[in-house]
Amino acid sequence: MPAGTLFIPGGSTYTSMDVDDHAEELASTLGVDKAEVKSDLENLVEYSVPVDEAKQSIRRKYGSDADDGAMPSTKDVDAVEVSDGNVTVTVRVITVGCRTIQYQGDEQVIREGILADETGTISYTAWQDFGFEPGDSVTIGNAGVREWDGQPELNIGQSSTVAVETDSVSVAEHDLPCSIGGHTSLLELRPGNRGRVVDVEVVEIEERVINGRDGQTTIHSGVIADESGRLPFTDWEARSTLSSGETFRFDDVYIREFRGAPQVNLSTFTTVEPLSKSIAINKDAQRVAIGEAVDSGGVFDVEVTGTVLEVREGSGLIERCPECNRALQGGQCREHGTVEGEDDMRVKAIVDDGTGAVTAILDRELTESVYGGSMDEAMTVARDAMDKSVIAEEIRSRIVGREYRIRGNLSVDEYGANLEATEFDRTDDDPATRAQSVLEEVTSWVLLRIVVKLHIDSSQLNLRMRHYHTQQVTMNGRQSMWWHQLVGELIDCLLLGH
Ligand SMILES: [Zn+2]
């Protein structure tokens, strides 16, 4: 038991104690004679002074810090507010996650997780080991309240007390973000979660060497899956026991955000136990609308369906920096300057489904597949044409205006939303036919109006194009694509005519 901890097995609130108990407690904490304290206390209580106030007066009389040991108010969890200085709560421990922090130059183990009662849940940080475990019912006295991420959080430190309750505290289990103990499905994990338990199959695993604070460190990273979905993971301890195709229970993992999506992290405190059961892992990606996925900030392993509106610059045959793998621009790496580039192939395609747009990024393998030939073949074609851009042009003519089902990892950064594709397949229905039917619906007067508008105000061509673009996107992705092309062709006509 660390110093400064008052642990009262089976104890409940102080008000149920009698004057003798209170006197004993005061005498021992103040280091004074019990009889003297008891007489003071009895006097005050006789004058109808509430016992908590009476105790505080006595502490003041004997020169103890007035706040030290002052009884904070007892609250339901959902009534705890950031403005509360300190509180007492009677709760069930839902999760306990351990973490090492640097405190005044020393490494210190802290515990974090969730507490709950019938009214709600609250997160906590315990700065020392109070010995409580998931499932325990406890009364936490004098817990500090601080704000974390806009919510109140309990700070359980040296001046706090933790007393085990013999009666189990009931909680609204269906409102909990995980089971009592921390079991959570991968789909329900959120960045910031701590002390969680997952039963998973390791789907992919690789060894990586990273440059950490203490020099080079070997870690393991990969993908895990359960019945609900898949997530990336990192094992900072590079345990040799993990291998792909095997199932494990990871107890005490923490979740961080990686490219907008949750990432499961195994620390030195995580226990890894092989499972004898197999897990029916979900092999399908989550199907979502592009707008929704972009709004969420990122999704690992997602499937969208949309129309390719455009093939962006930097597609087709490209060169990469041998140092950092960045695509070169004009033979230059942004970080390493002039380098001998390595050939590669990729596609950056803008895909729209009517709710939003992403840039789908196809690796060499997928690019070869949409191009319909190997990179060597593409290099030969480019050499013969003495122009690399013919490859991007060929890809453009094959995929723009067509609908694709795309699976991959979606992330959002300051430049927009990217979808790193792992699958890129034509959908069954033929959008060319649909585009044709849209064309037939367009009446001649609409066409005429566009021509007249562009002709009158050619200085604002770009603005107007964007206007038509967004207006149509909200209606239908395919129509938008078609309008975009049509307006482009009209502009070409107009400009040539001038
Ligand atoms: Zn570089």
Residues whose N, C-alpha, C, O or C-beta is under 5 A from the ligand:
A	BS01	ZN	C321 E323 C324 R326 C333 E335 H336
